[in-house]
Amino acid sequence: MQLPVRIHDIGLYLRCPRLIFFENIRNINASRKMKARSLLLRSLMLSISQKDDLEGQLRESLSRLREELPLVYEIGQDELEAACLEMEGEIGAIARGLARHLDLLLPCQAEVDLFSDRLGLSGRLDRLAPGGMPSLIRTGKAPQDGIWKRDRLMLAGYALLLGEKHGTHINQGLVEYPRQGLVRAVEIHGVDRARVLRLRDRIKQIKEGQLPDRPEDAPCQECEAREICETRHSLASRFF
């Protein structure tokens, strides 16, 4: 019996469909290693538990994470220390930006595991926000308007899982961009949910051994699977 498609796989597919093949069939870790700064920022966001003194909460969590993150992740002490020093200078601005959004985020459940055998989907949601809204934490830059396409479809995937679990339609989600102190609410449409199910089926085919074409706009330069992908492409070119 095939394992469910992870919501993470959908994000990977949207980066490049071939990453699904090389990660799952050829046992190559095609997921980008999260940098110390991103790990730290995401952990800080998940540590928020109350609305009062947000800056104080974040600074206290930063001090704790400085000691704890090396115990959890393979991360260089020098890299982590540099990230902590950088974050110390940004916490004030992050707290001021996020303060006006805390009613959207709290109270919450953090890192919620979701699974549906019927949908063939699973995932770990960053935050289940008030009103049962799925919320994603993104450590990169926010787009000028709205949210990135990848995030929209991943939200739709979590909305499907939450909707089945609670017997309702989840029509709204959140994306948190702490670097800019932003939380953006977005509508989740039926077309997004439908596309998630189509991508699920395509990902299943890839996991069964079907190598997809490489998109023209694939981000190949820093891809962990670049060498084997190019070798495979060269071999195929000899026969066709």
C-alpha positions as CSV (number, residue, x, y, z in Angstrom):
1,M,0.0,0.0,0.0
2,Q,1.4,3.4,-1.0
3,L,2.1,5.9,1.7
4,P,0.1,9.2,1.6
5,V,1.5,12.2,-0.3
6,R,2.9,14.7,2.1
7,I,1.9,18.4,1.8
8,H,5.7,18.9,1.8
9,D,5.9,16.8,-1.4
10,I,3.5,19.3,-3.1
11,G,5.8,22.2,-2.3
12,L,8.8,20.1,-3.6
13,Y,6.9,19.3,-6.8
14,L,6.2,23.0,-7.4
15,R,9.9,23.7,-7.1
16,C,10.7,20.9,-9.6
17,P,8.8,17.7,-10.2
18,R,12.0,15.8,-10.7
19,L,12.9,16.4,-7.0
20,I,10.1,14.0,-6.1
21,F,11.7,11.3,-8.2
22,F,15.2,11.7,-7.0
23,E,14.3,12.1,-3.3
24,N,11.9,9.2,-3.1
25,I,13.1,6.8,-5.8
26,R,16.8,7.4,-5.9
27,N,17.2,8.1,-2.1
28,I,18.6,11.6,-2.6
29,N,17.8,14.3,-0.1
30,A,16.5,17.0,-2.5
31,S,15.1,19.1,0.3
32,R,17.1,22.2,1.0
33,K,18.9,22.2,4.3
34,M,17.4,24.9,6.4
35,K,19.9,27.5,7.4
36,A,20.5,28.5,11.0
37,R,18.7,31.8,10.6
38,S,15.6,30.2,9.2
39,L,15.6,27.5,11.9
40,L,15.9,30.1,14.5
41,L,13.2,32.4,13.1
42,R,10.7,29.6,12.7
43,S,11.4,28.3,16.2
44,L,10.9,31.8,17.6
45,M,7.5,32.1,15.9
46,L,6.4,28.7,17.3
47,S,7.5,29.8,20.8
48,I,4.9,32.7,20.9
49,S,2.3,31.7,23.5
50,Q,0.8,34.9,24.8
51,K,-0.1,38.4,23.6
52,D,1.6,40.4,26.3
53,D,5.2,41.6,26.0
54,L,5.9,40.0,22.7
55,E,9.5,41.4,22.5
56,G,10.3,40.0,25.9
57,Q,8.9,36.6,24.9
58,L,11.0,36.5,21.8
59,R,14.2,37.5,23.6
60,E,13.7,34.9,26.3
61,S,13.1,32.3,23.6
62,L,16.2,33.4,21.7
63,S,18.3,32.8,24.7
64,R,16.9,29.3,25.2
65,L,17.1,28.4,21.5
66,R,20.8,29.4,21.4
67,E,21.4,26.4,23.7
68,E,18.8,24.0,22.4
69,L,19.0,24.1,18.6
70,P,22.4,22.4,18.4
71,L,20.9,19.5,20.5
72,V,18.1,19.1,18.0
73,Y,19.7,19.9,14.6
74,E,23.1,19.3,13.0
75,I,24.1,22.9,12.9
76,G,27.4,24.7,13.3
77,Q,27.9,26.6,16.5
78,D,29.5,29.5,14.6
79,E,26.6,29.7,12.1
80,L,24.1,29.6,14.9
81,E,25.9,32.3,17.0
82,A,26.0,34.6,13.9
83,A,22.2,34.0,13.4
84,C,21.5,34.8,17.0
85,L,23.5,38.0,17.0
86,E,21.7,39.1,13.8
87,M,18.3,38.2,15.3
88,E,19.0,40.2,18.5
89,G,19.1,43.3,16.3
90,E,15.8,42.4,14.5
91,I,13.6,41.2,17.4
92,G,12.3,44.7,18.2
93,A,11.1,45.4,14.7
94,I,9.7,41.9,14.3
95,A,7.7,42.2,17.6
96,R,6.4,45.7,16.6
97,G,5.2,44.3,13.2
98,L,3.6,41.2,14.6
99,A,1.9,42.8,17.6
100,R,-1.0,44.0,15.5
101,H,-1.6,40.4,14.2
102,L,-1.5,38.5,17.4
103,D,-5.3,38.1,17.5
104,L,-5.0,36.1,14.3
105,L,-2.4,33.8,15.7
106,L,-3.3,33.2,19.3
107,P,-4.4,31.0,21.0
108,C,-3.2,28.2,18.7
109,Q,-1.9,24.7,18.4
110,A,1.6,24.4,17.0
111,E,3.0,21.7,14.7
112,V,-0.2,19.8,14.2
113,D,0.1,16.4,12.5
114,L,-2.7,15.7,10.0
115,F,-3.5,12.5,8.0
116,S,-6.2,11.2,5.8
117,D,-6.2,7.8,4.3
118,R,-9.2,8.7,2.2
119,L,-7.5,11.7,0.7
120,G,-4.1,10.1,0.5
121,L,-2.6,13.2,2.1
122,S,-0.6,13.9,5.3
123,G,1.4,16.8,6.7
124,R,2.5,18.7,9.7
125,L,0.9,22.1,9.9
126,D,3.0,24.9,11.4
127,R,0.1,26.5,13.3
128,L,-3.6,25.9,13.8
129,A,-4.8,29.4,14.4
130,P,-8.1,30.7,16.0
131,G,-11.2,29.7,14.1
132,G,-9.5,26.5,12.8
133,M,-7.4,28.4,10.2
134,P,-4.3,26.7,8.9
135,S,-1.2,29.0,9.1
136,L,2.2,28.6,7.5
137,I,5.4,30.2,8.8
138,R,7.7,31.4,6.0
139,T,11.2,32.7,6.8
140,G,11.8,34.2,3.4
141,K,10.6,37.5,2.0
142,A,6.9,38.1,1.4
143,P,5.7,38.9,-2.1
144,Q,4.7,42.5,-2.8
145,D,1.0,41.5,-2.6
146,G,-0.7,38.3,-1.5
147,I,1.2,35.1,-1.0
148,W,3.4,32.9,-3.1
149,K,1.7,30.2,-5.3
150,R,3.5,27.4,-3.5
151,D,2.1,28.6,-0.2
152,R,-1.4,29.0,-1.6
153,L,-1.5,25.4,-2.7
154,M,0.1,24.0,0.5
155,L,-2.6,25.9,2.5
156,A,-5.2,24.3,0.3
157,G,-3.8,20.9,1.1
158,Y,-4.0,21.6,4.8
159,A,-7.5,22.9,4.4
160,L,-8.5,19.6,2.8
161,L,-7.1,17.7,5.7
162,L,-8.6,19.9,8.3
163,G,-11.9,20.0,6.5
164,E,-12.2,16.3,6.4
165,K,-11.2,16.0,10.0
166,H,-13.9,18.4,11.2
167,G,-16.5,17.8,8.5
168,T,-16.5,21.3,7.1
169,H,-14.9,23.5,4.4
170,I,-11.9,25.6,5.4
171,N,-12.1,28.7,3.3
172,Q,-9.4,30.9,4.8
173,G,-5.8,30.5,5.8
174,L,-2.8,32.5,7.0
175,V,0.8,32.9,6.0
176,E,3.3,34.4,8.5
177,Y,6.2,36.4,7.2
178,P,8.1,37.3,10.4
179,R,11.0,39.0,8.7
180,Q,8.6,41.7,7.6
181,G,6.3,41.5,10.6
182,L,3.5,40.4,8.4
183,V,0.6,38.0,8.6
184,R,-1.5,37.7,5.5
185,A,-5.0,36.2,5.4
186,V,-6.0,34.6,2.1
187,E,-9.1,32.9,0.7
188,I,-8.8,29.2,-0.1
189,H,-10.8,28.5,-3.3
190,G,-12.2,25.3,-4.6
191,V,-9.9,25.4,-7.6
192,D,-6.9,25.4,-5.2
193,R,-8.2,22.3,-3.5
194,A,-8.9,20.6,-6.8
195,R,-5.4,21.3,-8.0
196,V,-3.9,19.8,-4.8
197,L,-5.7,16.5,-5.6
198,R,-4.4,16.6,-9.2
199,L,-0.9,17.2,-7.9
200,R,-1.3,14.3,-5.4
201,D,-2.1,11.9,-8.3
202,R,0.9,13.2,-10.3
203,I,3.2,12.8,-7.3
204,K,2.0,9.2,-6.8
205,Q,2.9,8.4,-10.4
206,I,6.4,9.8,-9.9
207,K,6.9,7.8,-6.7
208,E,5.9,4.7,-8.6
209,G,9.0,5.3,-10.9
210,Q,7.8,7.7,-13.6
211,L,10.5,10.2,-14.3
212,P,8.9,13.6,-15.1
213,D,10.3,16.1,-17.6
214,R,12.5,18.8,-16.2
215,P,10.8,22.2,-16.4
216,E,12.5,25.0,-18.4
217,D,12.4,27.3,-15.3
218,A,13.7,24.7,-12.8
219,P,16.0,26.2,-10.2
220,C,19.0,23.9,-11.1
221,Q,21.9,26.0,-9.9
222,E,21.8,25.1,-6.2
223,C,19.9,21.8,-6.5
224,E,21.2,18.9,-4.5
225,A,20.0,16.5,-7.3
226,R,21.7,18.5,-10.1
227,E,24.5,16.0,-10.9
228,I,22.3,12.9,-11.1
229,C,19.6,14.8,-13.0
230,E,22.0,16.0,-15.6
231,T,23.5,12.6,-16.0
232,R,20.1,11.1,-16.5
233,H,19.3,13.8,-19.0
234,S,22.5,13.1,-20.9
235,L,21.9,9.4,-21.1
236,A,18.3,9.9,-22.3
237,S,19.6,12.3,-25.0
238,R,21.8,9.5,-26.5
239,F,18.8,7.4,-27.3
240,F,16.3,10.0,-28.5
